Amino acid sequence: ELRIVAIVVLFGVNLALYVSIQAMFILAERQEPASDAGTWRDRALEAEATVAALEARLESEATGGAPAVENSSTSALPAMYGSGPRIIGLETCAAYRDAVPAHQRRWAPAGLFNCGTNTLLKLMSANCQFEPAGRHTLWQAPWGKHNPLAWRGDHWAPQFRAPNWQPALSTVFPAMIVKDCLTWMKSMCRNGYEASFKQHVQHRGDRCPSPVDLTATTVRFQPTRVGKYQSLAHLWAEWNRAYVVNATFPRLIIRFEDLLFETERTVTTVCECVGGTMRRPFRQQDQATKSERDGHRGPVNDRDKALKLYGSEEERYLH
C-alpha cells in the first residue's frame, strides 16, 4: 500500500526526485520558531534504532534487501536511489579551500536525528587525514548538529561556549547528511530522541508513521526552545530545505544511502572537499556506531543489518 507516499507528496515533498537530491526539498513556506539543541548534552551522536521483530523478519526473507557485506567499502546502491551518489555543494569545495588556510580548515557533521551523523564522523576520523597543525574535525557543527541552520551564529553548542574555544564560523565546513523521508519517518517512530508526536491508534505496530497527517511533531531542541511542526514530513522537509536553499556558505549535503552503500566513494568526496587526504586501505565501520553510553536508547543497527534494512524497496514502502 502506498498511502504514505501519497500523503508525503501531498505535503509538497517530491519523493520521486529524491534521486535528484537538488529538488527534493520543495515544500510549503512556513517559518517555525527558532530552536536549539544542547539539552541532552549534544551527546546524541545520531542513531538508527531497530526492533527485534523487524530484524527477525528481514533475516528470514529469502530475497530482497542488500546482501550482507563484511569489511567492504561498497555494496550496490539500490536502483530506487539511482546509479551513484548525489551530492549538493561540490561547487563550494574549491572556494572553501582557497579562502581558508590549511591549518584552519575544519569540517563538522550535521543532520536530523536518525540520519547517520555519527557514522559519518567515525568514517571520516578513521579514513581522512589532515596536516598535523590545527584542529580539523569537530564532533558537531558549532550551532549544534541537530539544530536548525537558522541558529548558525546565534547559538553555540555547549563545548563551544565561553570560555571554551570557539572556531570562526567561516572556517567550519558542515557536511549535512539527509535520509530518505520514508525510512527516516519510520526511524523516528522507533526512536524519536528529542522529537515527539502523539501516536494514535492508527500508528500502532508497523503502521507508524501512517497516517502522516496525524503526526504533529514537537522538537525539544533546548529546554526553553521548542519547535512545532505540522507533521514528521514537515519537520524533515523544513529542516533539510534550509541547507539547500538558505545556506550562503560552503557546505555539502550527502545522502545517508550513499554513505551506506557507496561508503568509500562518499567519504573520499567529503575528505578531499575540505582539503584532507585519504588513508589506505579504507577502513569500514561494520559495527554499530552508537551506544546507550552516548545517549542512544534501544537496539541499534550494525552495517550488516542496515544494508538489509535499507536495501529493501518493499521495506521502504511498508508501514
Buried (B, 14 or more C-beta within 10 A) or exposed (E): EEEBBEBBBEBBBBBEEBBEBEEBBEBEEEEBEBBBBBBBEBBBBBBBBBBEEBBEEBEEEEEEBBEBBEEBBBBEBBEBBBEEBBBBBEEBBEEBBEEBEEBBBBBBBBBBBBBBBBBBBBBBEBBBBBEEEEEBBBBBBBBBBBBBBBBBEEBBBEBBEEEEEEBEBEBBBBBBBBBBBBBBBBBBBBBBBBBEBEBEEEBEEBBBBBBBEBBBBBBBBBEEBBBEBBBBBBBBBBBBBBBBEEBEBBBBBBBBBBBBBBBBBBBBBBBBBBBBEBEEEBBBBBEBBBEEEBBBEEBBBEBBBBBBBBBBBEBBBBB
